[in-house]
Amino acid sequence: MANRDSFSVWIFRSLRRIMRAVDVYSHKLSAEYSITSPQLLCLQTLADDGPLTNSAMAKLVHLSPSTVVGIFDRLERRGLILRDRSS
């Protein structure tokens, strides 16, 4: 049992280090390029996979569709993407 508990603690600490690294990188992106990590992830996914619907993007980047809509709104306002809304 102690071995299992120590492995769980090791996993938790490793995840915290990863989360901290992502947070530091996100702040650097924001400060230097005025873009967030999720925005960059969406832009890179569009570059790799071409035009996508909101729901397809949400699945690929593991975000909720409503979050993706907000990201797309901000990217569109900045002129970084163009959206073709279907009727």
TIMI-2910 file (N, C-alpha, C, CB; in pm, 1 decimal, decimal comma, always signed):
<rs>
+----------+----------+----------+----------+----------+----------+----------+----------+----------+----------+----------+----------+------+
!      n_x !      n_y !      n_z !     ca_x !     ca_y !     ca_z !      c_x !      c_y !      c_z !     cb_x !     cb_y !     cb_z ! resn !
+----------+----------+----------+----------+----------+----------+----------+----------+----------+----------+----------+----------+------+
!    +82,2 !   -119,8 !     +0,0 !     +0,0 !     +0,0 !     +0,0 !    +86,6 !   +126,2 !     +0,0 !    -93,5 !     -0,2 !   +120,8 !  Met !
!   +194,1 !   +128,1 !    +77,4 !   +281,1 !   +245,8 !    +85,1 !   +345,3 !   +272,4 !    -50,2 !   +389,7 !   +226,8 !   +193,1 !  Ala !
!   +382,3 !   +167,5 !   -121,2 !   +442,4 !   +181,6 !   -253,4 !   +344,2 !   +247,8 !   -349,9 !   +486,4 !    +44,4 !   -307,7 !  Asn !
!   +221,2 !   +204,0 !   -342,6 !   +115,6 !   +260,0 !   -428,1 !    +90,6 !   +406,6 !   -394,8 !    -14,8 !   +179,6 !   -412,7 !  Arg !
!    +89,5 !   +440,1 !   -265,2 !    +69,8 !   +578,7 !   -222,9 !   +184,5 !   +666,7 !   -269,6 !    +56,1 !   +587,0 !    -70,8 !  Asp !
!   +307,5 !   +617,2 !   -259,5 !   +421,5 !   +698,2 !   -302,3 !   +419,5 !   +717,4 !   -454,0 !   +554,2 !   +632,5 !   -258,2 !  Ser !
!   +372,5 !   +618,0 !   -527,9 !   +359,8 !   +631,9 !   -672,9 !   +253,7 !   +736,7 !   -705,7 !   +324,0 !   +495,9 !   -738,2 !  Phe !
!   +144,3 !   +738,7 !   -631,6 !    +39,4 !   +838,3 !   -652,3 !    +92,3 !   +978,5 !   -625,1 !    -81,5 !   +808,7 !   -562,5 !  Ser !
!   +169,2 !   +993,1 !   -520,4 !   +228,3 !  +1123,0 !   -488,2 !   +324,9 !  +1164,4 !   -598,6 !   +301,0 !  +1118,3 !   -351,5 !  Val !
!   +404,5 !  +1071,8 !   -648,9 !   +498,0 !  +1100,1 !   -758,5 !   +422,3 !  +1148,0 !   -882,4 !   +581,8 !   +974,4 !   -792,4 !  Trp !
!   +312,2 !  +1080,9 !   -914,4 !   +230,8 !  +1122,3 !  -1029,5 !   +174,5 !  +1262,4 !  -1006,9 !   +115,4 !  +1021,7 !  -1054,2 !  Ile !
!   +121,6 !  +1286,2 !   -888,9 !    +64,5 !  +1417,5 !   -857,8 !   +170,0 !  +1526,7 !   -868,9 !     +3,3 !  +1417,6 !   -716,9 !  Phe !
!   +287,9 !  +1503,9 !   -815,1 !   +395,3 !  +1603,3 !   -822,6 !   +438,7 !  +1626,3 !   -967,7 !   +515,9 !  +1558,5 !   -737,6 !  Arg !
!   +445,6 !  +1520,1 !  -1044,3 !   +482,5 !  +1533,1 !  -1185,5 !   +379,3 !  +1614,7 !  -1261,5 !   +497,8 !  +1395,3 !  -1249,9 !  Ser !
!   +252,1 !  +1588,9 !  -1236,4 !   +145,8 !  +1665,8 !  -1299,8 !   +153,0 !  +1813,0 !  -1259,8 !     +9,3 !  +1607,8 !  -1263,1 !  Leu !
!   +182,0 !  +1840,8 !  -1134,9 !   +195,3 !  +1979,7 !  -1088,5 !   +310,8 !  +2049,2 !  -1160,3 !   +217,4 !  +1984,1 !   -935,3 !  Arg !
!   +424,4 !  +1978,1 !  -1180,0 !   +537,0 !  +2038,2 !  -1252,7 !   +497,5 !  +2069,9 !  -1396,5 !   +659,2 !  +1944,1 !  -1250,9 !  Arg !
!   +424,5 !  +1979,9 !  -1458,7 !   +377,9 !  +2002,6 !  -1596,4 !   +283,6 !  +2121,8 !  -1600,3 !   +307,3 !  +1876,6 !  -1652,7 !  Ile !
!   +188,8 !  +2126,1 !  -1507,5 !    +93,2 !  +2236,7 !  -1504,0 !   +165,0 !  +2370,2 !  -1481,4 !    -11,8 !  +2213,3 !  -1393,6 !  Met !
!   +264,6 !  +2370,1 !  -1396,3 !   +342,3 !  +2492,3 !  -1370,6 !   +417,7 !  +2535,0 !  -1496,7 !   +441,9 !  +2470,3 !  -1253,4 !  Arg !
!   +477,2 !  +2440,2 !  -1567,5 !   +549,4 !  +2472,8 !  -1690,6 !   +455,0 !  +2530,0 !  -1795,9 !   +620,4 !  +2348,4 !  -1745,6 !  Ala !
!   +336,2 !  +2474,4 !  -1806,6 !   +236,5 !  +2525,1 !  -1901,1 !   +195,6 !  +2667,0 !  -1861,6 !   +112,1 !  +2431,7 !  -1905,8 !  Val !
!   +176,9 !  +2690,9 !  -1733,0 !   +139,0 !  +2823,3 !  -1685,6 !   +248,2 !  +2926,4 !  -1716,1 !   +110,3 !  +2819,3 !  -1535,0 !  Asp !
!   +373,4 !  +2891,6 !  -1691,0 !   +485,2 !  +2982,3 !  -1719,6 !   +492,5 !  +3010,8 !  -1869,1 !   +619,0 !  +2922,2 !  -1669,7 !  Val !
!   +477,8 !  +2907,5 !  -1950,6 !   +481,7 !  +2924,3 !  -2096,1 !   +365,5 !  +3011,3 !  -2143,7 !   +477,6 !  +2787,3 !  -2166,5 !  Tyr !
!   +247,8 !  +2990,8 !  -2086,8 !   +130,9 !  +3070,6 !  -2123,6 !   +153,7 !  +3218,5 !  -2093,1 !     +6,3 !  +3020,0 !  -2049,7 !  Ser !
!   +210,5 !  +3248,6 !  -1977,8 !   +238,5 !  +3387,9 !  -1943,0 !   +341,8 !  +3447,9 !  -2037,9 !   +287,8 !  +3398,0 !  -1797,9 !  His !
!   +441,4 !  +3369,6 !  -2076,3 !   +542,6 !  +3417,9 !  -2170,1 !   +479,7 !  +3447,1 !  -2306,7 !   +656,5 !  +3314,5 !  -2184,5 !  Lys !
!   +395,2 !  +3356,9 !  -2354,0 !   +325,0 !  +3378,6 !  -2481,0 !   +241,5 !  +3505,6 !  -2476,3 !   +235,7 !  +3258,6 !  -2514,5 !  Leu !
!   +168,4 !  +3520,8 !  -2369,3 !    +81,2 !  +3636,6 !  -2354,9 !   +161,1 !  +3766,7 !  -2352,2 !     -2,4 !  +3624,0 !  -2228,1 !  Ser !
!   +270,5 !  +3767,5 !  -2278,5 !   +351,6 !  +3888,5 !  -2266,2 !   +423,0 !  +3922,7 !  -2396,6 !   +453,4 !  +3872,0 !  -2154,5 !  Ala !
!   +479,4 !  +3823,2 !  -2462,7 !   +560,5 !  +3848,3 !  -2581,4 !   +478,9 !  +3860,3 !  -2710,1 !   +661,2 !  +3738,8 !  -2596,9 !  Glu !
!   +370,0 !  +3784,9 !  -2720,2 !   +297,2 !  +3777,8 !  -2846,8 !   +148,8 !  +3812,7 !  -2835,5 !   +310,9 !  +3640,5 !  -2904,0 !  Tyr !
!   +102,8 !  +3845,7 !  -2718,2 !    -38,0 !  +3879,6 !  -2695,2 !   -132,5 !  +3770,5 !  -2745,9 !    -71,4 !  +4012,1 !  -2762,8 !  Ser !
!    -96,5 !  +3647,0 !  -2716,3 !   -181,6 !  +3532,9 !  -2753,2 !   -178,3 !  +3432,2 !  -2638,5 !   -133,8 !  +3466,4 !  -2888,2 !  Ile !
!   -289,1 !  +3365,1 !  -2617,4 !   -295,0 !  +3265,3 !  -2510,7 !   -259,8 !  +3127,6 !  -2566,5 !   -435,5 !  +3263,1 !  -2445,3 !  Thr !
!   -227,9 !  +3036,0 !  -2477,7 !   -196,8 !  +2898,7 !  -2520,8 !   -313,4 !  +2833,7 !  -2594,7 !   -158,8 !  +2813,1 !  -2400,3 !  Ser !
!   -437,5 !  +2845,4 !  -2544,8 !   -548,6 !  +2786,3 !  -2619,2 !   -567,8 !  +2849,5 !  -2757,9 !   -676,5 !  +2800,0 !  -2539,0 !  Pro !
!   -543,9 !  +2981,2 !  -2768,0 !   -554,6 !  +3046,1 !  -2898,5 !   -447,4 !  +2992,0 !  -2993,5 !   -541,5 !  +3199,5 !  -2884,1 !  Gln !
!   -325,0 !  +2978,8 !  -2943,6 !   -216,7 !  +2924,8 !  -3025,9 !   -246,0 !  +2780,7 !  -3066,6 !    -83,1 !  +2932,3 !  -2950,4 !  Leu !
!   -298,1 !  +2703,0 !  -2973,9 !   -333,6 !  +2564,8 !  -3004,3 !   -438,3 !  +2558,2 !  -3115,0 !   -385,0 !  +2494,2 !  -2878,8 !  Leu !
!   -538,4 !  +2644,2 !  -3107,9 !   -642,1 !  +2647,1 !  -3212,3 !   -584,4 !  +2691,2 !  -3346,2 !   -756,7 !  +2741,0 !  -3171,6 !  Cys !
!   -498,6 !  +2793,1 !  -3345,8 !   -436,4 !  +2837,7 !  -3470,8 !   -351,9 !  +2727,7 !  -3533,0 !   -350,6 !  +2961,5 !  -3446,4 !  Leu !
!   -274,4 !  +2658,3 !  -3450,0 !   -190,1 !  +2549,7 !  -3500,8 !   -275,7 !  +2435,4 !  -3554,2 !    -95,9 !  +2498,3 !  -3390,4 !  Gln !
!   -384,2 !  +2406,2 !  -3487,8 !   -474,5 !  +2300,2 !  -3533,0 !   -538,2 !  +2338,2 !  -3666,2 !   -583,5 !  +2272,8 !  -3427,4 !  Thr !
!   -576,5 !  +2464,4 !  -3681,8 !   -630,6 !  +2510,1 !  -3810,3 !   -525,1 !  +2499,0 !  -3920,2 !   -680,7 !  +2655,7 !  -3799,2 !  Leu !
!   -401,6 !  +2535,2 !  -3888,3 !   -293,9 !  +2525,8 !  -3987,4 !   -269,0 !  +2380,2 !  -4027,6 !   -164,2 !  +2588,3 !  -3931,8 !  Ala !
!   -277,5 !  +2290,7 !  -3931,6 !   -251,8 !  +2148,8 !  -3958,8 !   -369,0 !  +2078,7 !  -4026,4 !   -218,6 !  +2077,3 !  -3830,4 !  Asp !
!   -491,1 !  +2111,0 !  -3983,0 !   -608,7 !  +2033,8 !  -4024,3 !   -704,6 !  +2108,7 !  -4116,1 !   -682,9 !  +1989,1 !  -3903,7 !  Asp !
!   -675,4 !  +2234,3 !  -4146,7 !   -761,8 !  +2310,0 !  -4237,1 !   -887,8 !  +2358,2 !  -4169,4 !   -797,9 !  +2226,5 !  -4356,3 !  Gly !
!   -981,9 !  +2407,3 !  -4248,4 !  -1106,7 !  +2459,6 !  -4191,4 !  -1179,4 !  +2354,4 !  -4106,7 !  -1199,0 !  +2508,7 !  -4303,4 !  Pro !
!  -1227,0 !  +2398,1 !  -3991,8 !  -1296,9 !  +2308,1 !  -3899,1 !  -1419,7 !  +2377,8 !  -3842,7 !  -1203,1 !  +2262,7 !  -3784,3 !  Leu !
!  -1519,0 !  +2299,6 !  -3810,2 !  -1633,5 !  +2353,4 !  -3737,4 !  -1592,9 !  +2374,4 !  -3591,5 !  -1757,3 !  +2257,9 !  -3748,0 !  Thr !
!  -1673,0 !  +2451,6 !  -3519,9 !  -1645,9 !  +2473,3 !  -3377,9 !  -1640,0 !  +2341,3 !  -3301,7 !  -1752,6 !  +2564,3 !  -3316,9 !  Asn !
!  -1735,1 !  +2253,8 !  -3329,1 !  -1739,1 !  +2127,3 !  -3254,6 !  -1622,5 !  +2036,2 !  -3290,8 !  -1870,9 !  +2054,9 !  -3280,8 !  Ser !
!  -1580,5 !  +2036,4 !  -3416,9 !  -1464,9 !  +1954,9 !  -3456,5 !  -1338,1 !  +2006,5 !  -3389,0 !  -1447,6 !  +1955,6 !  -3610,5 !  Ala !
!  -1323,5 !  +2139,0 !  -3385,5 !  -1207,6 !  +2198,0 !  -3317,9 !  -1209,5 !  +2162,5 !  -3170,1 !  -1205,7 !  +2351,2 !  -3336,1 !  Met !
!  -1326,0 !  +2175,5 !  -3107,6 !  -1338,0 !  +2146,4 !  -2964,7 !  -1291,4 !  +2004,7 !  -2933,7 !  -1482,9 !  +2165,6 !  -2918,1 !  Ala !
!  -1329,0 !  +1909,4 !  -3017,2 !  -1287,3 !  +1770,4 !  -2995,5 !  -1136,9 !  +1754,6 !  -3012,0 !  -1360,3 !  +1677,0 !  -3092,4 !  Lys !
!  -1080,4 !  +1818,5 !  -3113,2 !   -936,8 !  +1804,1 !  -3139,1 !   -849,3 !  +1865,8 !  -3030,7 !   -902,8 !  +1866,5 !  -3271,5 !  Leu !
!   -894,6 !  +1977,8 !  -2974,0 !   -812,0 !  +2046,8 !  -2873,9 !   -859,2 !  +2022,6 !  -2730,7 !   -811,3 !  +2195,4 !  -2901,8 !  Val !
!   -959,8 !  +1938,7 !  -2714,6 !  -1010,3 !  +1899,5 !  -2582,4 !  -1058,0 !  +2019,7 !  -2501,0 !   -902,0 !  +1825,0 !  -2505,0 !  His !
!  -1136,8 !  +2106,0 !  -2567,7 !  -1201,6 !  +2219,0 !  -2501,6 !  -1350,9 !  +2210,3 !  -2529,1 !  -1142,9 !  +2355,7 !  -2550,8 !  Leu !
!  -1430,6 !  +2281,7 !  -2451,2 !  -1574,8 !  +2281,1 !  -2476,5 !  -1604,1 !  +2364,2 !  -2600,9 !  -1653,6 !  +2336,1 !  -2353,5 !  Ser !
!  -1711,6 !  +2330,5 !  -2672,6 !  -1748,4 !  +2410,1 !  -2790,1 !  -1768,5 !  +2558,8 !  -2758,0 !  -1875,1 !  +2354,3 !  -2851,6 !  Pro !
!  -1826,0 !  +2589,5 !  -2642,6 !  -1846,4 !  +2731,3 !  -2607,7 !  -1713,1 !  +2803,3 !  -2585,8 !  -1933,6 !  +2743,2 !  -2481,0 !  Ser !
!  -1615,3 !  +2734,3 !  -2531,3 !  -1481,9 !  +2792,5 !  -2514,6 !  -1419,0 !  +2820,7 !  -2649,4 !  -1391,7 !  +2699,3 !  -2432,9 !  Thr !
!  -1434,1 !  +2727,3 !  -2743,5 !  -1378,8 !  +2744,7 !  -2877,7 !  -1444,8 !  +2863,5 !  -2947,6 !  -1397,4 !  +2616,2 !  -2961,2 !  Val !
!  -1574,5 !  +2880,1 !  -2930,5 !  -1644,3 !  +2994,9 !  -2990,9 !  -1582,5 !  +3125,4 !  -2939,7 !  -1797,4 !  +2990,5 !  -2958,5 !  Val !
!  -1557,9 !  +3134,1 !  -2810,3 !  -1495,4 !  +3253,5 !  -2753,0 !  -1355,4 !  +3276,9 !  -2808,6 !  -1489,1 !  +3241,5 !  -2601,5 !  Gly !
!  -1278,7 !  +3169,4 !  -2820,7 !  -1144,0 !  +3179,9 !  -2877,7 !  -1153,1 !  +3226,8 !  -3022,3 !  -1069,1 !  +3043,9 !  -2869,2 !  Ile !
!  -1241,7 !  +3167,1 !  -3100,9 !  -1258,5 !  +3206,6 !  -3240,6 !  -1302,9 !  +3352,6 !  -3251,3 !  -1360,4 !  +3115,1 !  -3310,0 !  Phe !
!  -1392,6 !  +3396,4 !  -3161,7 !  -1436,5 !  +3536,7 !  -3162,3 !  -1316,9 !  +3630,2 !  -3145,4 !  -1540,1 !  +3561,8 !  -3050,1 !  Asp !
!  -1231,3 !  +3599,7 !  -3047,7 !  -1115,3 !  +3685,3 !  -3021,2 !  -1014,7 !  +3680,7 !  -3136,2 !  -1047,3 !  +3643,2 !  -2890,8 !  Arg !
!   -990,5 !  +3562,1 !  -3191,6 !   -897,4 !  +3550,6 !  -3304,2 !   -950,2 !  +3623,9 !  -3427,3 !   -872,5 !  +3403,0 !  -3337,8 !  Leu !
!  -1080,8 !  +3617,5 !  -3448,6 !  -1141,4 !  +3686,1 !  -3563,1 !  -1131,8 !  +3837,8 !  -3546,1 !  -1289,1 !  +3643,4 !  -3579,9 !  Glu !
!  -1157,8 !  +3887,9 !  -3424,9 !  -1147,3 !  +4032,3 !  -3399,4 !  -1005,6 !  +4083,5 !  -3425,9 !  -1188,0 !  +4064,1 !  -3254,6 !  Arg !
!   -906,9 !  +4000,4 !  -3399,5 !   -767,4 !  +4038,7 !  -3421,5 !   -722,7 !  +4016,1 !  -3565,9 !   -677,2 !  +3961,1 !  -3327,6 !  Arg !
!   -812,5 !  +3963,2 !  -3648,0 !   -779,3 !  +3940,5 !  -3788,0 !   -691,5 !  +3819,5 !  -3811,2 !   -712,3 !  +4060,2 !  -3843,1 !  Gly !
!   -686,4 !  +3728,7 !  -3715,2 !   -601,8 !  +3610,3 !  -3728,4 !   -672,5 !  +3493,3 !  -3795,7 !   -553,0 !  +3567,6 !  -3592,9 !  Leu !
!   -804,7 !  +3496,4 !  -3796,1 !   -882,1 !  +3395,2 !  -3867,7 !   -999,6 !  +3462,8 !  -3937,6 !   -932,0 !  +3283,5 !  -3770,8 !  Ile !
!  -1051,5 !  +3394,8 !  -4036,1 !  -1175,5 !  +3434,1 !  -4103,2 !  -1273,0 !  +3319,7 !  -4086,8 !  -1152,3 !  +3468,3 !  -4255,2 !  Leu !
!  -1393,8 !  +3352,3 !  -4048,4 !  -1495,0 !  +3247,3 !  -4032,8 !  -1598,0 !  +3258,4 !  -4142,2 !  -1562,7 !  +3255,6 !  -3895,3 !  Arg !
!  -1640,2 !  +3142,5 !  -4189,5 !  -1747,9 !  +3133,5 !  -4287,9 !  -1863,0 !  +3064,2 !  -4216,8 !  -1703,3 !  +3055,2 !  -4419,8 !  Asp !
!  -1958,9 !  +3143,3 !  -4172,1 !  -2072,3 !  +3087,6 !  -4096,8 !  -2175,8 !  +3030,7 !  -4192,0 !  -2136,6 !  +3195,1 !  -4006,6 !  Arg !
!  -2213,9 !  +2906,7 !  -4166,2 !  -2317,1 !  +2844,7 !  -4249,9 !  -2455,6 !  +2891,7 !  -4205,9 !  -2307,9 !  +2690,0 !  -4242,9 !  Ser !
!  -2546,5 !  +2891,2 !  -4299,3 !  -2681,6 !  +2938,8 !  -4267,3 !  -2770,0 !  +2825,4 !  -4220,7 !  -2744,6 !  +3006,9 !  -4388,1 !  Ser !
+----------+----------+----------+----------+----------+----------+----------+----------+----------+----------+----------+----------+------+
</rs>
